[in-house]
Amino acid sequence: MYPQKAHRKILLLLVVFMPALLVPAGAWAQDEEDVREARAYFDRLYGSDFNLLNGRRYYLYYSSNSHPFLESEQSRPGDLVLGGISYHGVPINYDLYQQVVILQYISQSGETRHVILNRELVDGFVLNQKVFRKIPLEGGEHGYTQVIREGGLGFYIEYSKKLNYTPSVNTTPYHYTRLARKLYLDRGGKVLAVGSRGSFLQAFDPGIRQAIHQYMRQEHIRLRSASDGALSLLLHFCNQMEEEAP
């Protein structure tokens, strides 16, 4: 799926942590302790065969009734391409507010901890069967983009969440917004924002627009909420219409 220099069934270790804005001054000592524990943990389980990357410790703005992640607060085994090297079964998650990939590991004391993977080195990842790559899009969030491709056509989906702060004595003051997504159509390298059925149909030749429109109505496809499977089938149908067009 991605260009690969090697395949290693190992986890990743980030050995340089940078404090986040909310970290108190005394956190440096704790970070150094985390580094030593993480090194010992990975060395004990996997030996010396691991990448050493720059990154920082992950801090979460806690909310009692919302979270910043793609689907779940729980990290899940995923595939990762970092610096051209593929890793499989890595426990990761995707923070949509910060637009970063989070790596989970177990400290020497048995605590579950998280670190942010270096964005410059993460080429792409697969999480919950969704393929993400680092694709710059005009007006985008400059994070990672889900790729759905069929033949010569492709969809790019960009996800995001925002963080609201509302002082309250009864609940936590932080609240993450609902999942938002932007949809783009890739036609041979030309990328178009397609937020509606009309803008999507305009990307095709007038001779096949009616057939595509009828298919979308028949299958009840709404671009803003369509599943990955529905979008893939739509691309397949569009490819077929273009091939059959005179």
Wavefront OBJ file of the C-alpha trace (Angstrom):
o trace
v 0.000 0.000 0.000
v 2.915 2.320 0.735
v 6.521 2.335 -0.531
v 8.542 0.311 1.962
v 12.211 0.036 2.837
v 11.615 -2.756 5.329
v 8.957 -4.553 7.330
v 9.435 -4.804 11.074
v 6.891 -6.135 13.549
v 8.037 -3.822 16.335
v 6.773 -0.823 18.228
v 8.255 2.672 18.046
v 10.047 4.598 20.760
v 10.171 8.366 20.986
v 13.126 9.424 23.093
v 12.946 13.196 23.009
v 9.896 14.771 24.661
v 8.941 18.434 24.450
v 6.597 19.789 27.141
v 3.161 20.953 26.013
v 1.829 24.366 26.971
v -0.045 23.045 30.003
v 2.932 21.130 31.451
v 4.236 22.555 34.766
v 7.882 23.502 35.152
v 8.651 20.356 37.148
v 7.491 18.083 34.354
v 10.960 17.887 32.765
v 12.115 15.450 35.453
v 9.032 13.319 34.891
v 9.624 13.359 31.127
v 13.211 12.178 31.613
v 11.921 9.361 33.807
v 9.394 8.452 31.103
v 12.208 8.288 28.556
v 14.236 5.903 30.701
v 11.192 3.723 31.394
v 10.144 3.624 27.751
v 13.672 2.758 26.598
v 13.855 -0.061 29.134
v 10.393 -1.321 28.151
v 11.096 -1.463 24.429
v 14.596 -2.829 24.925
v 13.252 -5.577 27.179
v 10.485 -6.620 24.762
v 12.013 -6.028 21.347
v 15.761 -5.655 21.818
v 17.715 -2.825 20.238
v 15.949 -3.040 16.865
v 13.754 0.069 17.039
v 13.689 3.556 15.526
v 14.731 6.520 17.637
v 12.531 9.493 16.768
v 12.021 13.027 17.986
v 8.617 13.683 19.468
v 6.850 14.848 22.602
v 4.691 13.484 25.362
v 0.937 13.555 24.713
v -1.322 15.610 26.959
v -5.093 15.475 26.588
v -7.569 18.224 27.415
v -9.929 16.027 29.396
v -13.656 16.154 28.718
v -16.176 14.028 30.608
v -18.554 13.681 27.658
v -16.463 14.003 24.488
v -13.070 13.138 22.995
v -10.846 14.383 20.143
v -10.298 11.030 18.427
v -11.537 9.639 15.136
v -13.780 6.892 16.517
v -12.815 5.787 20.002
v -10.707 6.906 22.950
v -9.034 3.489 22.935
v -5.862 3.002 20.907
v -6.138 0.196 18.373
v -3.601 -1.900 16.461
v -2.782 -0.122 13.226
v -0.225 -0.046 10.438
v 2.215 2.821 10.220
v 4.679 4.076 7.610
v 7.334 6.243 9.178
v 10.300 7.495 7.200
v 9.578 4.918 4.505
v 9.589 1.981 6.939
v 6.425 -0.025 7.618
v 5.322 -1.143 11.088
v 2.383 -3.442 11.759
v 0.143 -3.947 14.772
v 1.224 -0.690 16.424
v -1.190 0.631 19.110
v -2.087 4.094 17.791
v -4.882 6.645 17.718
v -5.626 9.791 15.710
v -6.254 13.076 17.574
v -8.380 15.192 15.215
v -8.113 18.366 17.281
v -4.312 18.445 17.311
v -4.031 16.542 13.999
v -1.419 14.149 15.382
v -0.909 10.378 15.577
v -0.607 9.024 19.126
v 1.469 5.984 20.103
v 0.496 4.013 23.199
v 2.985 2.142 25.383
v 3.144 0.615 28.866
v 5.491 2.192 31.410
v 7.724 0.145 33.673
v 5.247 0.719 36.503
v 2.461 -0.752 34.365
v 0.773 2.545 33.479
v -0.607 3.168 30.003
v 1.065 6.233 28.501
v 1.006 8.038 25.178
v 3.432 10.002 23.018
v 2.988 12.003 19.817
v 4.686 10.647 16.718
v 6.750 13.184 14.797
v 4.407 14.566 12.140
v 7.274 15.206 9.723
v 8.187 11.528 9.697
v 4.740 9.924 9.572
v 4.104 9.217 5.870
v 0.786 7.476 6.461
v -1.102 5.001 8.596
v -4.027 2.583 8.594
v -6.470 2.725 11.501
v -9.860 0.982 11.718
v -9.430 -0.090 8.065
v -9.138 3.544 6.972
v -6.051 4.509 4.957
v -4.549 7.914 5.790
v -1.795 9.805 4.013
v -0.224 13.208 4.391
v -1.703 15.042 1.391
v -1.708 18.870 1.355
v -5.122 20.150 0.291
v -6.051 23.736 -0.469
v -7.946 25.146 2.493
v -7.357 21.943 4.445
v -6.334 21.347 8.052
v -2.778 20.280 7.087
v -3.165 16.995 8.925
v -3.792 13.548 7.486
v -6.279 12.641 4.760
v -8.211 9.415 4.261
v -7.818 8.001 0.770
v -10.519 6.060 -1.089
v -9.520 5.194 -4.634
v -11.131 3.235 -7.448
v -9.530 3.224 -10.901
v -8.677 6.719 -12.091
v -10.860 8.444 -9.507
v -10.371 8.979 -5.812
v -11.930 10.565 -2.759
v -9.967 12.382 -0.076
v -11.663 12.836 3.277
v -10.357 15.260 5.851
v -11.600 14.943 9.448
v -11.436 17.495 12.237
v -12.777 18.403 15.660
v -12.612 21.644 17.622
v -12.233 22.263 21.330
v -14.605 24.592 23.181
v -14.006 25.996 26.655
v -16.975 26.850 28.854
v -16.389 27.435 32.586
v -18.690 25.231 34.666
v -18.934 24.107 38.284
v -20.773 20.869 37.426
v -18.780 19.425 34.511
v -15.346 19.714 32.945
v -14.921 23.006 31.049
v -13.634 21.386 27.867
v -15.885 19.965 25.168
v -14.891 18.599 21.766
v -17.224 19.266 18.867
v -18.814 16.565 16.752
v -16.815 15.002 13.945
v -16.589 17.251 10.878
v -15.346 16.149 7.485
v -14.510 17.677 4.126
v -14.726 15.647 0.928
v -12.536 16.105 -2.147
v -12.584 14.387 -5.547
v -9.296 13.539 -7.260
v -9.489 13.310 -11.052
v -6.036 12.476 -12.333
v -4.300 14.852 -9.977
v -6.874 17.626 -10.159
v -8.464 17.891 -6.717
v -11.891 19.465 -6.295
v -13.874 20.135 -3.121
v -17.228 18.344 -3.445
v -19.398 19.301 -0.524
v -22.676 18.684 -2.351
v -24.190 16.429 -4.989
v -24.273 19.335 -7.447
v -20.561 20.144 -7.120
v -19.732 16.451 -7.504
v -21.788 16.085 -10.693
v -20.168 19.179 -12.209
v -16.858 17.313 -12.237
v -18.146 14.921 -14.916
v -19.068 15.187 -18.572
v -22.673 16.369 -19.114
v -23.419 13.180 -21.041
v -23.102 10.967 -17.953
v -24.232 13.328 -15.195
v -27.836 12.146 -15.324
v -26.846 8.500 -14.921
v -24.620 9.345 -11.948
v -27.355 11.465 -10.415
v -29.879 8.635 -10.746
v -27.431 6.169 -9.185
v -26.853 8.455 -6.192
v -30.606 8.863 -5.666
v -31.249 5.153 -6.060
v -28.549 4.265 -3.528
v -29.474 7.153 -1.195
v -25.923 8.526 -1.269
v -25.401 11.789 0.572
v -21.779 12.860 0.218
v -21.543 14.467 3.635
v -22.465 11.264 5.452
v -21.873 8.399 2.994
v -19.918 5.409 4.273
v -16.543 4.415 2.869
v -18.154 1.471 1.103
v -20.814 3.652 -0.532
v -18.196 6.138 -1.721
v -16.069 3.338 -3.159
v -19.051 1.927 -5.075
v -19.886 5.407 -6.355
v -16.364 5.802 -7.734
v -16.615 2.401 -9.368
v -19.882 3.384 -11.036
v -18.455 6.697 -12.260
v -15.419 4.939 -13.711
v -17.718 2.518 -15.509
v -19.829 5.350 -16.942
v -16.744 7.130 -18.272
v -15.426 3.957 -19.883
v -18.742 3.280 -21.598
v -19.291 6.872 -22.736
v -18.934 7.386 -26.540
l 1 2 3 4 5 6 7 8 9 10 11 12 13 14 15 16 17 18 19 20 21 22 23 24 25 26 27 28 29 30 31 32 33 34 35 36 37 38 39 40 41 42 43 44 45 46 47 48 49 50 51 52 53 54 55 56 57 58 59 60 61 62 63 64 65 66 67 68 69 70 71 72 73 74 75 76 77 78 79 80 81 82 83 84 85 86 87 88 89 90 91 92 93 94 95 96 97 98 99 100 101 102 103 104 105 106 107 108 109 110 111 112 113 114 115 116 117 118 119 120 121 122 123 124 125 126 127 128 129 130 131 132 133 134 135 136 137 138 139 140 141 142 143 144 145 146 147 148 149 150 151 152 153 154 155 156 157 158 159 160 161 162 163 164 165 166 167 168 169 170 171 172 173 174 175 176 177 178 179 180 181 182 183 184 185 186 187 188 189 190 191 192 193 194 195 196 197 198 199 200 201 202 203 204 205 206 207 208 209 210 211 212 213 214 215 216 217 218 219 220 221 222 223 224 225 226 227 228 229 230 231 232 233 234 235 236 237 238 239 240 241 242 243 244 245 246
